[in-house]
Amino acid sequence: MARLDNGLRVVVDPESTVPSVCVAVVYGAGTRSERRDQVGLAHLVEHLMFQGSTGVGPGEHARLVERTGGVFNAVTRSDDTVYHQVVPPGALRQVLFCEADRMRGLRVTEQHLRREIEVIAGEFQSTVNNVPYGAFPRSALKALLFDRFANTHHGYEDMARLAETTVGDVERFLHDHYVPGNAVVAVAGQVDPEEALTLTDAYFGDIPAATSAPRIDAAEPEPARSRHGEQHDPLAPFPAVAAAWRVPDPIHDLEAFLPYVVLAELLVGGRAPLSQRLVHDDGVAVAVDAAANLVGDPFGVRDPTGFCVAAYLRPGTDAARVLAAVDREFHSVADVGPGPDELVRARGRLTARLAGRLDEVSARAVWAARFALQRNEPTFGGKLLRRLSSVDEDDVRAAAASLRSRPRATVELTTEATAWTA
């Protein structure tokens, strides 16, 4: 990893067998970067980043990628916003120019601002309000599991506030967060490392250094007691229930966090015991999921975060019965432990999925940039595979034992009219 004079970190990950190149740019600005008067601003800026900069016309960045036969995407999460594109190697220079140009000077107009706010409002309707389960369970669980605004909100909930956003608001957010020292550029695939570094320095090196706003302190204690909420979803075909618990810091206490990742796989991966019991044996659920995160990649989030179990229920099933089954499974793992074969299979499934990500040029670039930003360690993805393989039975038993004794947040979703309470 190299660092330019303006603070920008650059990672190059060459792979000659890949017939393409990915450029990923990750900024340390997500929904947890928003203040109460900025709800939705991180996602709005993601949209505006494609609406033109000093030397690139509106939409031209995307069209350039598409003309090469490439693909692009962007996503805003709690702690960062990721932009990435996969193109033929010959298009590397153009893509780096476009990324540098919008980091240097995004062109924000009132017309583009209003149009993108309308686009986001449409997204909210089509992905949250007008689809079954919408933001379930993450939005309700975050509101129950946490107290601080940085942790409870998800960036979509105040469309009225977003509609009041001004060009000045966007420019201040860019000034505070979209600066070289708060970003990483990663180039992966069929690329010559020396050429990539030379081009990156040529295009990004003259962007002025600037001090980014301090990261919002999102730390907060665990809830003192369990909390319960209800949610009504008239579009959902099945009722559902979800529960979440706080877990160790995935950045600074990785060794304590990893057993929860393995535990989630043990519970629901393949024909795992919780899925087997609820779906196949008892027939009370149509699907069960568990993850050591509330949304997105468990290794893409900072503390605090949570372990989540969600079950989609057959009509007439008592949610309390399902939660009791989850508790019994935690007790079983804590008291008896997973069988040696179960643990080997769970770790094998996890490592196979992660290794598959490292084999895919886009995921490799995004992980390298994200881990450089989080940990100053772009090669952390490879180390992660080895660390997961070292999680043993005692580690998993301890994780399960901690969940059965910790306060939890539960949310029950019903297809009948009911008031949401917290």
C-alpha positions as CSV (number, residue, x, y, z in Angstrom):
1,M,0.0,0.0,0.0
2,A,1.2,3.5,-0.9
3,R,0.2,6.8,0.5
4,L,0.2,9.9,-1.6
5,D,1.3,13.3,-0.2
6,N,-2.3,14.4,0.2
7,G,-3.1,11.4,2.4
8,L,-4.8,9.2,-0.1
9,R,-4.0,5.5,0.3
10,V,-3.5,3.4,-2.8
11,V,-3.6,-0.4,-3.1
12,V,-2.6,-2.4,-6.2
13,D,-3.4,-6.1,-6.3
14,P,-2.2,-7.5,-9.7
15,E,-3.6,-10.8,-11.0
16,S,-2.5,-11.7,-14.5
17,T,-5.0,-14.4,-15.0
18,V,-7.9,-12.0,-14.7
19,P,-8.9,-10.4,-18.1
20,S,-10.2,-7.2,-16.5
21,V,-9.4,-4.6,-13.9
22,C,-11.4,-3.2,-11.1
23,V,-11.0,0.2,-9.6
24,A,-12.7,0.6,-6.2
25,V,-12.8,3.8,-4.2
26,V,-14.0,3.6,-0.6
27,Y,-14.8,6.7,1.5
28,G,-15.1,6.6,5.3
29,A,-18.5,8.1,5.2
30,G,-21.8,6.2,5.7
31,T,-25.0,6.6,7.5
32,R,-23.2,6.7,10.9
33,S,-21.5,9.8,9.6
34,E,-24.9,11.7,9.5
35,R,-26.1,14.0,12.1
36,R,-29.8,14.3,12.9
37,D,-30.2,17.2,10.4
38,Q,-28.4,15.1,7.7
39,V,-30.5,12.0,7.5
40,G,-30.1,10.4,4.1
41,L,-27.2,12.7,3.0
42,A,-24.6,9.9,2.7
43,H,-26.8,8.0,0.2
44,L,-27.8,11.2,-1.6
45,V,-24.1,12.0,-2.1
46,E,-23.6,8.5,-3.6
47,H,-26.2,9.3,-6.2
48,L,-24.8,12.8,-6.9
49,M,-21.3,11.4,-7.5
50,F,-22.6,10.2,-10.9
51,Q,-24.0,13.6,-11.9
52,G,-20.9,15.3,-13.1
53,S,-17.7,16.8,-11.9
54,T,-15.3,19.5,-13.1
55,G,-14.2,17.6,-16.2
56,V,-16.8,15.0,-16.6
57,G,-20.4,15.6,-17.7
58,P,-23.5,14.3,-16.0
59,G,-23.8,10.6,-16.4
60,E,-20.6,10.4,-18.5
61,H,-18.7,8.4,-16.0
62,A,-21.3,5.6,-16.1
63,R,-21.6,5.8,-19.9
64,L,-17.8,5.5,-20.2
65,V,-17.8,2.3,-18.2
66,E,-20.7,0.9,-20.1
67,R,-19.2,1.7,-23.5
68,T,-16.2,-0.5,-22.6
69,G,-18.4,-3.4,-21.8
70,G,-17.7,-2.9,-18.1
71,V,-20.0,-2.7,-15.1
72,F,-20.2,-0.4,-12.1
73,N,-22.0,0.0,-8.8
74,A,-22.0,1.9,-5.6
75,V,-23.4,1.2,-2.1
76,T,-23.7,3.2,1.1
77,R,-23.4,1.3,4.4
78,S,-23.2,2.3,8.0
79,D,-19.5,3.1,8.0
80,D,-18.5,3.7,4.4
81,T,-19.5,4.3,0.8
82,V,-18.1,2.2,-1.9
83,Y,-17.7,3.0,-5.6
84,H,-16.4,0.3,-8.0
85,Q,-16.2,-0.5,-11.7
86,V,-14.8,-3.5,-13.6
87,V,-13.5,-2.6,-17.1
88,P,-11.0,-3.9,-19.7
89,P,-7.4,-3.1,-18.7
90,G,-7.2,-0.5,-21.5
91,A,-9.8,1.6,-19.8
92,L,-7.9,2.0,-16.5
93,R,-6.6,5.4,-17.3
94,Q,-10.1,6.8,-18.1
95,V,-11.7,5.3,-15.0
96,L,-9.0,6.7,-12.7
97,F,-9.4,10.1,-14.3
98,C,-13.2,10.0,-13.7
99,E,-12.8,8.9,-10.0
100,A,-10.1,11.6,-9.4
101,D,-12.2,14.3,-11.0
102,R,-15.2,13.7,-8.8
103,M,-13.1,13.5,-5.7
104,R,-11.5,16.8,-6.7
105,G,-14.6,18.7,-7.6
106,L,-18.2,17.3,-7.7
107,R,-20.5,19.6,-9.6
108,V,-23.6,19.9,-7.5
109,T,-26.5,21.8,-9.1
110,E,-30.0,22.5,-7.7
111,Q,-31.5,20.6,-10.7
112,H,-29.4,17.4,-10.1
113,L,-30.1,17.6,-6.4
114,R,-33.9,17.7,-6.7
115,R,-33.8,15.0,-9.3
116,E,-31.8,12.6,-7.2
117,I,-33.9,13.2,-4.1
118,E,-36.9,12.2,-6.3
119,V,-35.0,9.1,-7.4
120,I,-34.2,8.1,-3.8
121,A,-37.8,8.7,-2.8
122,G,-38.8,6.3,-5.5
123,E,-36.2,3.8,-4.3
124,F,-37.6,4.0,-0.8
125,Q,-41.0,3.2,-2.1
126,S,-39.9,0.3,-4.3
127,T,-37.4,-1.3,-1.9
128,V,-38.9,-0.5,1.5
129,N,-42.5,0.6,1.6
130,N,-44.0,-1.3,-1.3
131,V,-42.3,-4.7,-1.0
132,P,-42.8,-7.5,1.5
133,Y,-40.6,-7.2,4.6
134,G,-39.0,-4.0,3.3
135,A,-36.3,-3.1,5.8
136,F,-37.2,-6.0,8.1
137,P,-35.6,-6.9,10.4
138,R,-32.7,-4.4,10.3
139,S,-34.5,-1.1,10.8
140,A,-36.6,-2.3,13.8
141,L,-33.8,-4.2,15.4
142,K,-31.4,-1.2,15.2
143,A,-34.0,1.0,16.8
144,L,-34.3,-1.5,19.7
145,L,-30.8,-2.8,20.1
146,F,-29.2,0.7,20.2
147,D,-29.9,4.1,21.7
148,R,-27.5,6.5,19.9
149,F,-28.8,8.2,16.8
150,A,-25.7,7.1,14.8
151,N,-26.7,3.5,15.4
152,T,-30.5,3.6,15.3
153,H,-31.1,5.3,12.0
154,H,-30.6,3.8,8.6
155,G,-30.7,6.7,6.2
156,Y,-34.1,6.2,4.7
157,E,-36.4,7.0,7.5
158,D,-36.8,10.8,7.1
159,M,-37.7,11.5,3.5
160,A,-39.3,14.8,4.5
161,R,-35.9,16.0,5.9
162,L,-34.1,14.8,2.9
163,A,-36.4,16.8,0.7
164,E,-35.2,19.9,2.5
165,T,-31.5,19.3,1.7
166,T,-29.7,22.2,0.0
167,V,-26.7,22.3,-2.3
168,G,-24.8,23.8,0.7
169,D,-25.6,20.8,2.8
170,V,-24.1,18.5,0.2
171,E,-21.1,20.7,-0.2
172,R,-20.4,20.6,3.5
173,F,-20.8,16.9,3.7
174,L,-18.3,16.5,0.8
175,H,-15.9,19.0,2.5
176,D,-16.1,17.0,5.7
177,H,-15.8,13.4,4.4
178,Y,-14.9,13.2,0.7
179,V,-11.2,14.1,1.0
180,P,-8.1,12.1,0.1
181,G,-7.2,11.3,3.7
182,N,-10.6,9.7,4.3
183,A,-10.5,7.5,1.2
184,V,-8.7,4.5,-0.4
185,V,-8.3,3.7,-4.1
186,A,-7.7,0.0,-4.9
187,V,-6.8,-1.4,-8.3
188,A,-7.1,-5.1,-8.8
189,G,-6.8,-7.5,-11.8
190,Q,-4.7,-7.4,-14.9
191,V,-2.6,-4.4,-14.1
192,D,1.1,-3.5,-13.9
193,P,1.7,-2.2,-10.4
194,E,4.1,0.5,-11.3
195,E,1.9,1.8,-14.0
196,A,-1.2,1.8,-11.7
197,L,0.7,3.7,-9.0
198,T,2.1,6.2,-11.6
199,L,-1.4,6.8,-13.0
200,T,-3.0,7.1,-9.6
201,D,-0.4,9.7,-8.5
202,A,-0.8,11.6,-11.7
203,Y,-4.6,11.9,-11.4
204,F,-5.2,12.0,-7.6
205,G,-1.9,13.5,-6.4
206,D,-2.7,17.1,-7.0
207,I,-6.0,17.0,-5.1
208,P,-5.5,19.2,-2.0
209,A,-5.0,17.5,1.3
210,A,-7.8,18.3,3.8
211,T,-8.7,17.3,7.3
212,S,-11.9,15.1,7.4
213,A,-14.4,15.6,10.1
214,P,-13.8,13.3,13.1
215,R,-15.6,10.0,13.0
216,I,-18.8,10.2,15.0
217,D,-18.3,8.3,18.3
218,A,-21.0,5.6,18.0
219,A,-19.9,3.6,21.2
220,E,-22.7,2.9,23.7
221,P,-23.3,0.3,26.4
222,E,-25.4,-2.8,26.0
223,P,-29.1,-2.4,26.9
224,A,-29.6,-3.1,30.5
225,R,-32.7,-5.3,29.7
226,S,-34.2,-7.0,26.8
227,R,-36.5,-5.0,24.5
228,H,-39.4,-6.0,22.3
229,G,-41.2,-4.4,19.4
230,E,-43.9,-5.2,16.9
231,Q,-44.1,-4.3,13.2
232,H,-47.1,-4.4,10.8
233,D,-46.5,-5.4,7.2
234,P,-49.7,-5.8,5.1
235,L,-47.6,-7.0,2.1
236,A,-45.8,-9.8,3.9
237,P,-47.0,-13.3,2.9
238,F,-45.8,-14.8,6.2
239,P,-45.4,-13.4,9.7
240,A,-41.9,-13.3,11.1
241,V,-39.8,-12.8,14.2
242,A,-36.2,-11.6,14.6
243,A,-33.9,-11.2,17.5
244,A,-30.5,-9.5,17.9
245,W,-27.8,-9.4,20.5
246,R,-24.7,-7.1,20.8
247,V,-21.4,-8.8,20.0
248,P,-17.7,-7.8,20.4
249,D,-16.1,-5.2,18.3
250,P,-15.2,-6.7,14.9
251,I,-12.3,-4.3,14.3
252,H,-10.5,-4.2,17.7
253,D,-11.6,-7.5,19.2
254,L,-11.6,-9.7,16.1
255,E,-10.7,-12.9,18.0
256,A,-13.8,-12.5,20.1
257,F,-16.0,-11.6,17.2
258,L,-15.1,-14.4,14.8
259,P,-16.8,-17.2,16.8
260,Y,-20.1,-15.5,16.3
261,V,-19.6,-15.6,12.5
262,V,-19.0,-19.3,12.8
263,L,-22.0,-19.8,15.2
264,A,-24.3,-18.2,12.6
265,E,-23.1,-20.7,10.0
266,L,-23.5,-23.6,12.5
267,L,-27.1,-22.6,13.2
268,V,-28.5,-22.2,9.7
269,G,-25.9,-23.1,7.1
270,G,-26.8,-26.2,5.0
271,R,-29.0,-28.6,7.1
272,A,-27.9,-27.0,10.3
273,P,-29.7,-27.8,13.6
274,L,-31.8,-24.6,13.9
275,S,-33.0,-24.7,10.3
276,Q,-33.6,-28.4,10.5
277,R,-35.7,-28.1,13.7
278,L,-37.8,-25.1,12.7
279,V,-38.3,-25.7,9.0
280,H,-38.1,-29.5,8.5
281,D,-38.9,-31.2,11.9
282,D,-41.4,-28.8,13.5
283,G,-42.6,-27.2,10.3
284,V,-43.2,-23.9,12.0
285,A,-41.0,-21.8,9.7
286,V,-40.5,-21.5,6.0
287,A,-37.0,-20.0,6.3
288,V,-34.5,-19.1,9.0
289,D,-31.5,-16.9,8.7
290,A,-28.7,-15.9,11.1
291,A,-25.7,-13.6,10.7
292,A,-23.1,-11.8,12.8
293,N,-24.3,-8.5,11.5
294,L,-27.5,-6.5,11.0
295,V,-26.9,-5.6,7.4
296,G,-24.3,-6.3,4.8
297,D,-20.9,-7.9,5.2
298,P,-20.0,-8.7,8.9
299,F,-16.4,-7.6,8.1
300,G,-17.5,-4.3,6.6
301,V,-18.9,-2.8,9.8
302,R,-17.4,-1.1,12.8
303,D,-18.5,-1.4,16.4
304,P,-21.2,-1.5,17.7
305,T,-23.0,-4.3,15.7
306,G,-25.1,-7.3,16.5
307,F,-25.8,-11.0,15.9
308,C,-29.2,-11.5,14.3
309,V,-31.6,-14.5,13.9
310,A,-34.7,-14.1,11.8
311,A,-37.4,-16.7,11.1
312,Y,-40.3,-16.4,8.6
313,L,-43.2,-18.3,10.1
314,R,-46.0,-20.4,8.9
315,P,-49.4,-18.8,9.7
316,G,-50.6,-19.5,13.2
317,T,-47.2,-20.1,14.6
318,D,-46.5,-18.5,18.0
319,A,-43.4,-16.3,17.7
320,A,-42.5,-17.1,21.3
321,R,-42.2,-20.8,20.4
322,V,-39.7,-20.0,17.7
323,L,-37.7,-17.7,20.1
324,A,-37.7,-20.5,22.7
325,A,-36.3,-22.9,20.0
326,V,-33.5,-20.4,19.3
327,D,-32.7,-20.2,23.0
328,R,-32.6,-24.0,23.3
329,E,-30.2,-24.2,20.4
330,F,-27.9,-21.7,22.1
331,H,-28.1,-23.8,25.3
332,S,-27.3,-26.9,23.2
333,V,-24.2,-25.4,21.6
334,A,-23.0,-23.9,24.9
335,D,-23.5,-27.0,27.0
336,V,-22.7,-29.8,24.5
337,G,-20.8,-28.0,21.7
338,P,-21.0,-28.6,18.0
339,G,-19.9,-32.0,16.8
340,P,-16.4,-32.0,15.3
341,D,-17.8,-32.7,11.8
342,E,-20.4,-29.9,12.2
343,L,-17.7,-27.4,13.1
344,V,-15.5,-28.5,10.2
345,R,-18.4,-28.2,7.7
346,A,-19.4,-24.8,9.0
347,R,-15.9,-23.4,8.8
348,G,-15.5,-25.0,5.3
349,R,-18.7,-23.3,4.0
350,L,-17.5,-20.0,5.4
351,T,-14.0,-20.2,4.0
352,A,-15.3,-21.4,0.6
353,R,-17.5,-18.3,0.3
354,L,-14.8,-16.0,1.4
355,A,-12.2,-17.6,-0.8
356,G,-14.7,-17.2,-3.7
357,R,-14.9,-13.5,-3.0
358,L,-11.1,-13.2,-3.1
359,D,-11.2,-14.9,-6.5
360,E,-13.6,-12.3,-7.9
361,V,-11.8,-9.2,-9.0
362,S,-14.5,-6.7,-7.9
363,A,-14.8,-8.2,-4.4
364,R,-11.0,-8.3,-4.0
365,A,-10.6,-4.6,-4.8
366,V,-13.5,-3.6,-2.5
367,W,-12.2,-5.7,0.3
368,A,-8.6,-4.4,-0.1
369,A,-9.8,-0.8,-0.1
370,R,-12.2,-1.3,2.8
371,F,-9.7,-3.1,4.9
372,A,-7.1,-0.5,4.2
373,L,-9.5,2.1,5.4
374,Q,-10.7,0.2,8.5
375,R,-7.5,-1.5,9.6
376,N,-4.7,0.0,7.4
377,E,-4.3,-3.6,6.3
378,P,-5.4,-4.2,2.7
379,T,-4.4,-7.9,2.7
380,F,-6.6,-8.6,5.7
381,G,-9.0,-10.7,3.6
382,G,-6.4,-13.5,3.2
383,K,-5.6,-13.5,6.9
384,L,-9.3,-13.7,7.6
385,L,-9.4,-17.2,6.1
386,R,-6.7,-18.4,8.4
387,R,-8.2,-16.8,11.5
388,L,-11.6,-18.4,10.8
389,S,-10.0,-21.8,10.5
390,S,-8.6,-21.4,14.0
391,V,-12.0,-20.9,15.7
392,D,-12.5,-24.0,17.8
393,E,-15.3,-25.6,19.7
394,D,-14.6,-23.8,22.9
395,D,-14.7,-20.5,21.1
396,V,-18.1,-21.3,19.6
397,R,-19.5,-22.6,22.9
398,A,-18.5,-19.4,24.7
399,A,-20.2,-17.3,22.0
400,A,-23.4,-19.3,22.3
401,A,-23.3,-19.1,26.1
402,S,-22.9,-15.3,26.0
403,L,-25.9,-14.9,23.7
404,R,-28.2,-16.9,26.0
405,S,-27.3,-14.6,28.9
406,R,-27.3,-11.2,27.2
407,P,-30.2,-8.8,26.8
408,R,-31.7,-9.1,23.4
409,A,-33.9,-7.1,21.1
410,T,-36.8,-8.9,19.4
411,V,-39.2,-7.7,16.8
412,E,-42.4,-9.5,15.8
413,L,-43.8,-8.9,12.3
414,T,-47.4,-9.7,11.7
415,T,-49.6,-9.5,8.6
416,E,-52.5,-8.3,10.8
417,A,-53.0,-4.7,11.8
418,T,-51.0,-4.0,14.9
419,A,-49.2,-1.0,16.4
420,W,-45.4,-0.8,16.4
421,T,-44.1,-0.4,19.8
422,A,-40.6,-0.3,21.3
